[in-house]
Amino acid sequence: MSVLFRFFPLSSLASIVFAVAACLLSGCGGGSGGGGGGAAPQTLSSASNYLGSINPARWQQRTVSFHIQPPSGEDTGVVETVRDGIEQWNPAVGDLVELQRQSGRADVEVEFVAPGSLGPSVIGRSTWNLRSDTRVIISARILIDSGMPPRQMWECATHEAGHILGIEGHSPNPEDVMYFQVTGEDQITASDRNTARALYGDLPSRNSHPPEETPPPAGITVVTVCETTWDDLAGPHPGH
């Protein structure tokens, strides 16, 4: 895996940083379908986290809204597939920060793009806008190639949602959904959960305290981009 950083000056007060992380998708066969089957979930105590392998960020508010823009002329079933992939994180971290779908403008905008339009072999792209000093996420965007089969689309949505929660980087464990190479392990593991929860670990549970929905202060922002790519060994690119 290689991560490239490019710096572009915007003004005397701010700069935008683009980080591109390649995530290869392989193993088209096997694995469970979107939302179904899979091994029994591990307990939180049965695995460590991979905070040491990522550049952590987090949202300040306790409810993060997302809006999915349906692809034009397509079956809305793909919208539900992506929604389910994103919301797979809620059982893991929902008591600390909840991903909540809504209509209209949201904290996270999710859009489908034409097959192959993200670039050669690229099937997903996540973008954060966050404060460089506190690593507090202000807004985010996910682009998903509309030409993927449902299972790959589910995996891509779950993986990208992990980035959107604040996991910038990847797990070193190929069994984790946040491994740099998506291998068909589409279920969030204990290690994935531990890592995501650690980002918000100093916050009281939403179940015992009302959420504080105060917006982050203005300041220098950083935009980070993560691209998910298709491994040619997995078969033909969905856009070809």
C-alpha positions as a Markdown table, in Angstrom:
| # | Residue | x | y | z |
|---|---|---|---|---|
| 1 | Met | 0.0 | 0.0 | 0.0 |
| 2 | Ser | 1.2 | 3.4 | -0.8 |
| 3 | Val | -0.1 | 6.7 | 0.6 |
| 4 | Leu | 0.6 | 9.9 | -1.4 |
| 5 | Phe | 0.4 | 13.4 | 0.1 |
| 6 | Arg | 0.1 | 16.5 | -2.0 |
| 7 | Phe | -0.1 | 20.0 | -0.6 |
| 8 | Phe | -1.9 | 22.8 | -2.4 |
| 9 | Pro | -1.8 | 26.3 | -0.8 |
| 10 | Leu | -5.2 | 27.9 | -0.6 |
| 11 | Ser | -4.6 | 31.1 | 1.4 |
| 12 | Ser | -2.4 | 32.4 | 4.1 |
| 13 | Leu | -4.7 | 30.8 | 6.7 |
| 14 | Ala | -5.3 | 27.4 | 5.3 |
| 15 | Ser | -4.2 | 24.6 | 3.0 |
| 16 | Ile | -5.8 | 21.5 | 1.7 |
| 17 | Val | -4.0 | 18.2 | 2.0 |
| 18 | Phe | -4.9 | 15.3 | -0.3 |
| 19 | Ala | -4.1 | 11.8 | 0.9 |
| 20 | Val | -4.8 | 9.0 | -1.5 |
| 21 | Ala | -4.7 | 5.5 | 0.0 |
| 22 | Ala | -5.0 | 2.6 | -2.4 |
| 23 | Cys | -7.3 | -0.2 | -1.2 |
| 24 | Leu | -7.4 | -3.3 | -3.4 |
| 25 | Leu | -10.5 | -5.3 | -3.7 |
| 26 | Ser | -9.9 | -9.1 | -4.3 |
| 27 | Gly | -11.6 | -12.4 | -3.6 |
| 28 | Cys | -14.9 | -11.9 | -5.5 |
| 29 | Gly | -15.9 | -15.5 | -4.6 |
| 30 | Gly | -16.9 | -16.6 | -1.2 |
| 31 | Gly | -17.8 | -14.5 | 1.8 |
| 32 | Ser | -21.3 | -13.5 | 2.9 |
| 33 | Gly | -23.7 | -11.4 | 1.0 |
| 34 | Gly | -24.6 | -7.9 | 2.1 |
| 35 | Gly | -26.0 | -8.0 | 5.6 |
| 36 | Gly | -26.4 | -11.7 | 5.8 |
| 37 | Gly | -24.5 | -14.7 | 7.3 |
| 38 | Gly | -20.9 | -14.5 | 8.4 |
| 39 | Ala | -19.2 | -15.7 | 11.5 |
| 40 | Ala | -20.6 | -14.9 | 15.0 |
| 41 | Pro | -19.4 | -11.4 | 16.2 |
| 42 | Gln | -16.4 | -11.3 | 18.4 |
| 43 | Thr | -16.6 | -9.7 | 21.8 |
| 44 | Leu | -14.9 | -6.3 | 22.3 |
| 45 | Ser | -12.5 | -7.9 | 24.7 |
| 46 | Ser | -11.3 | -10.6 | 22.2 |
| 47 | Ala | -9.2 | -8.3 | 20.0 |
| 48 | Ser | -7.1 | -5.2 | 20.2 |
| 49 | Asn | -7.3 | -2.2 | 18.1 |
| 50 | Tyr | -5.1 | -0.8 | 15.3 |
| 51 | Leu | -5.0 | 2.8 | 16.4 |
| 52 | Gly | -1.2 | 2.7 | 15.9 |
| 53 | Ser | -1.7 | 2.1 | 12.1 |
| 54 | Ile | -4.1 | 5.0 | 11.4 |
| 55 | Asn | -4.3 | 8.7 | 11.6 |
| 56 | Pro | -7.4 | 9.1 | 13.8 |
| 57 | Ala | -10.1 | 11.7 | 13.5 |
| 58 | Arg | -13.6 | 12.0 | 14.8 |
| 59 | Trp | -16.8 | 13.9 | 14.7 |
| 60 | Gln | -17.7 | 16.3 | 17.5 |
| 61 | Gln | -21.4 | 15.8 | 17.4 |
| 62 | Arg | -23.0 | 12.6 | 18.5 |
| 63 | Thr | -25.3 | 12.1 | 15.6 |
| 64 | Val | -23.8 | 12.1 | 12.1 |
| 65 | Ser | -26.4 | 12.3 | 9.4 |
| 66 | Phe | -25.9 | 10.9 | 5.9 |
| 67 | His | -27.9 | 11.4 | 2.7 |
| 68 | Ile | -27.8 | 9.0 | -0.2 |
| 69 | Gln | -28.5 | 10.5 | -3.6 |
| 70 | Pro | -30.1 | 7.7 | -5.7 |
| 71 | Pro | -28.5 | 7.0 | -9.1 |
| 72 | Ser | -30.7 | 8.3 | -11.9 |
| 73 | Gly | -32.7 | 5.6 | -13.7 |
| 74 | Glu | -31.5 | 2.8 | -11.4 |
| 75 | Asp | -33.2 | 0.4 | -9.1 |
| 76 | Thr | -33.4 | 2.0 | -5.6 |
| 77 | Gly | -32.3 | -1.4 | -4.2 |
| 78 | Val | -28.7 | -0.1 | -4.5 |
| 79 | Val | -29.5 | 2.7 | -2.1 |
| 80 | Glu | -30.7 | 0.2 | 0.5 |
| 81 | Thr | -27.5 | -1.9 | -0.1 |
| 82 | Val | -25.3 | 1.1 | 0.6 |
| 83 | Arg | -27.4 | 2.2 | 3.5 |
| 84 | Asp | -27.1 | -1.2 | 5.1 |
| 85 | Gly | -23.4 | -1.2 | 4.6 |
| 86 | Ile | -23.0 | 2.2 | 6.3 |
| 87 | Glu | -25.4 | 1.4 | 9.2 |
| 88 | Gln | -23.5 | -1.8 | 9.9 |
| 89 | Trp | -21.3 | 0.4 | 12.1 |
| 90 | Asn | -24.2 | 1.5 | 14.4 |
| 91 | Pro | -24.3 | -1.7 | 16.6 |
| 92 | Ala | -20.5 | -1.2 | 17.2 |
| 93 | Val | -20.4 | 2.6 | 18.0 |
| 94 | Gly | -24.0 | 3.8 | 18.0 |
| 95 | Asp | -24.0 | 4.5 | 21.7 |
| 96 | Leu | -21.2 | 6.9 | 21.2 |
| 97 | Val | -21.8 | 8.3 | 17.7 |
| 98 | Glu | -24.6 | 7.2 | 15.4 |
| 99 | Leu | -24.8 | 7.2 | 11.6 |
| 100 | Gln | -28.3 | 8.3 | 10.8 |
| 101 | Arg | -29.8 | 8.5 | 7.3 |
| 102 | Gln | -31.9 | 11.5 | 6.5 |
| 103 | Ser | -33.4 | 13.1 | 3.4 |
| 104 | Gly | -31.9 | 16.3 | 2.1 |
| 105 | Arg | -28.7 | 18.0 | 3.2 |
| 106 | Ala | -26.6 | 16.0 | 5.7 |
| 107 | Asp | -23.1 | 15.8 | 7.3 |
| 108 | Val | -22.1 | 13.1 | 4.9 |
| 109 | Glu | -23.2 | 13.1 | 1.2 |
| 110 | Val | -23.2 | 9.7 | -0.5 |
| 111 | Glu | -23.4 | 9.7 | -4.3 |
| 112 | Phe | -23.3 | 7.1 | -7.0 |
| 113 | Val | -21.2 | 7.7 | -10.1 |
| 114 | Ala | -21.1 | 6.1 | -13.5 |
| 115 | Pro | -19.1 | 2.9 | -13.8 |
| 116 | Gly | -15.4 | 3.6 | -14.3 |
| 117 | Ser | -15.8 | 7.4 | -13.9 |
| 118 | Leu | -13.7 | 7.5 | -10.7 |
| 119 | Gly | -10.6 | 6.4 | -12.7 |
| 120 | Pro | -9.0 | 3.1 | -13.7 |
| 121 | Ser | -10.0 | 0.4 | -11.2 |
| 122 | Val | -11.3 | 2.9 | -8.6 |
| 123 | Ile | -14.7 | 1.9 | -7.2 |
| 124 | Gly | -15.1 | 4.1 | -4.1 |
| 125 | Arg | -13.8 | 7.4 | -2.8 |
| 126 | Ser | -14.2 | 9.1 | 0.6 |
| 127 | Thr | -13.4 | 12.8 | 1.3 |
| 128 | Trp | -13.2 | 14.4 | 4.7 |
| 129 | Asn | -13.2 | 18.1 | 5.6 |
| 130 | Leu | -11.7 | 18.4 | 9.1 |
| 131 | Arg | -9.8 | 20.7 | 11.3 |
| 132 | Ser | -6.0 | 20.2 | 11.1 |
| 133 | Asp | -5.4 | 21.1 | 14.8 |
| 134 | Thr | -8.0 | 19.0 | 16.5 |
| 135 | Arg | -8.8 | 16.4 | 13.8 |
| 136 | Val | -12.5 | 17.1 | 14.2 |
| 137 | Ile | -14.5 | 16.2 | 11.1 |
| 138 | Ile | -16.7 | 18.9 | 9.7 |
| 139 | Ser | -18.2 | 17.3 | 6.7 |
| 140 | Ala | -17.6 | 14.3 | 4.4 |
| 141 | Arg | -18.5 | 12.8 | 1.1 |
| 142 | Ile | -18.6 | 9.2 | -0.3 |
| 143 | Leu | -18.6 | 8.4 | -4.0 |
| 144 | Ile | -19.5 | 4.9 | -5.1 |
| 145 | Asp | -19.2 | 3.2 | -8.5 |
| 146 | Ser | -22.7 | 2.2 | -9.5 |
| 147 | Gly | -21.6 | -0.7 | -11.6 |
| 148 | Met | -20.7 | -3.0 | -8.7 |
| 149 | Pro | -22.6 | -6.2 | -7.8 |
| 150 | Pro | -24.5 | -5.9 | -4.5 |
| 151 | Arg | -22.0 | -7.7 | -2.3 |
| 152 | Gln | -19.1 | -5.6 | -3.5 |
| 153 | Met | -21.2 | -2.5 | -3.1 |
| 154 | Trp | -22.0 | -3.5 | 0.5 |
| 155 | Glu | -18.3 | -4.1 | 1.3 |
| 156 | Cys | -17.3 | -0.8 | -0.3 |
| 157 | Ala | -20.0 | 1.1 | 1.6 |
| 158 | Thr | -19.0 | -0.5 | 4.9 |
| 159 | His | -15.3 | 0.2 | 4.3 |
| 160 | Glu | -15.8 | 3.8 | 3.3 |
| 161 | Ala | -18.1 | 4.4 | 6.3 |
| 162 | Gly | -15.3 | 3.3 | 8.5 |
| 163 | His | -13.1 | 6.0 | 7.0 |
| 164 | Ile | -15.9 | 8.5 | 7.4 |
| 165 | Leu | -16.1 | 7.7 | 11.1 |
| 166 | Gly | -12.5 | 8.8 | 11.5 |
| 167 | Ile | -10.4 | 5.8 | 10.5 |
| 168 | Glu | -7.8 | 7.4 | 8.2 |
| 169 | Gly | -5.6 | 4.5 | 7.2 |
| 170 | His | -6.1 | 0.8 | 7.3 |
| 171 | Ser | -5.9 | -2.2 | 9.6 |
| 172 | Pro | -2.9 | -4.5 | 9.2 |
| 173 | Asn | -5.1 | -7.6 | 9.7 |
| 174 | Pro | -6.6 | -9.0 | 6.5 |
| 175 | Glu | -9.7 | -10.3 | 8.4 |
| 176 | Asp | -10.8 | -6.8 | 9.3 |
| 177 | Val | -13.2 | -4.8 | 7.1 |
| 178 | Met | -10.8 | -1.9 | 7.3 |
| 179 | Tyr | -7.8 | -3.9 | 5.9 |
| 180 | Phe | -6.2 | -2.0 | 3.0 |
| 181 | Gln | -7.2 | -4.8 | 0.6 |
| 182 | Val | -10.9 | -5.7 | 0.8 |
| 183 | Thr | -10.9 | -9.5 | 0.8 |
| 184 | Gly | -14.5 | -10.5 | 1.1 |
| 185 | Glu | -14.5 | -10.0 | 4.9 |
| 186 | Asp | -17.5 | -7.8 | 4.9 |
| 187 | Gln | -18.4 | -8.1 | 8.6 |
| 188 | Ile | -17.1 | -5.6 | 11.1 |
| 189 | Thr | -14.7 | -7.4 | 13.4 |
| 190 | Ala | -13.9 | -6.9 | 17.1 |
| 191 | Ser | -10.7 | -5.1 | 16.1 |
| 192 | Asp | -12.6 | -2.8 | 13.8 |
| 193 | Arg | -15.1 | -2.0 | 16.6 |
| 194 | Asn | -12.4 | -1.5 | 19.2 |
| 195 | Thr | -10.6 | 1.0 | 16.9 |
| 196 | Ala | -13.8 | 2.9 | 16.0 |
| 197 | Arg | -14.8 | 3.0 | 19.7 |
| 198 | Ala | -11.4 | 4.2 | 20.7 |
| 199 | Leu | -11.8 | 7.3 | 18.6 |
| 200 | Tyr | -14.8 | 8.3 | 20.8 |
| 201 | Gly | -13.8 | 6.5 | 24.0 |
| 202 | Asp | -13.6 | 9.6 | 26.2 |
| 203 | Leu | -17.2 | 10.4 | 25.4 |
| 204 | Pro | -20.1 | 9.3 | 27.7 |
| 205 | Ser | -22.5 | 6.9 | 26.2 |
| 206 | Arg | -25.4 | 8.4 | 24.4 |
| 207 | Asn | -27.6 | 6.1 | 26.5 |
| 208 | Ser | -26.7 | 7.9 | 29.7 |
| 209 | His | -26.1 | 11.5 | 28.6 |
| 210 | Pro | -27.9 | 13.6 | 26.0 |
| 211 | Pro | -25.8 | 14.3 | 22.9 |
| 212 | Glu | -24.1 | 17.7 | 22.6 |
| 213 | Glu | -24.6 | 18.9 | 19.0 |
| 214 | Thr | -22.3 | 21.9 | 19.1 |
| 215 | Pro | -20.6 | 22.6 | 15.8 |
| 216 | Pro | -16.8 | 22.7 | 15.7 |
| 217 | Pro | -15.1 | 26.1 | 15.7 |
| 218 | Ala | -13.9 | 27.6 | 12.4 |
| 219 | Gly | -10.3 | 27.2 | 11.6 |
| 220 | Ile | -7.8 | 25.6 | 9.3 |
| 221 | Thr | -9.2 | 22.6 | 7.5 |
| 222 | Val | -7.7 | 19.5 | 5.9 |
| 223 | Val | -9.4 | 17.5 | 3.1 |
| 224 | Thr | -8.4 | 13.9 | 3.0 |
| 225 | Val | -9.2 | 11.5 | 0.2 |
| 226 | Cys | -9.2 | 7.7 | 0.3 |
| 227 | Glu | -9.8 | 5.7 | -2.8 |
| 228 | Thr | -10.9 | 2.1 | -2.9 |
| 229 | Thr | -9.6 | 0.2 | -6.0 |
| 230 | Trp | -10.5 | -3.0 | -7.8 |
| 231 | Asp | -7.9 | -5.7 | -8.0 |
| 232 | Asp | -7.7 | -7.0 | -11.6 |
| 233 | Leu | -7.2 | -10.5 | -10.2 |
| 234 | Ala | -10.7 | -10.3 | -8.8 |
| 235 | Gly | -12.2 | -10.2 | -12.2 |
| 236 | Pro | -13.3 | -7.6 | -14.8 |
| 237 | His | -13.8 | -4.1 | -13.4 |
| 238 | Pro | -17.5 | -3.4 | -13.0 |
| 239 | Gly | -17.2 | -0.4 | -15.3 |
| 240 | His | -15.7 | -2.4 | -18.2 |
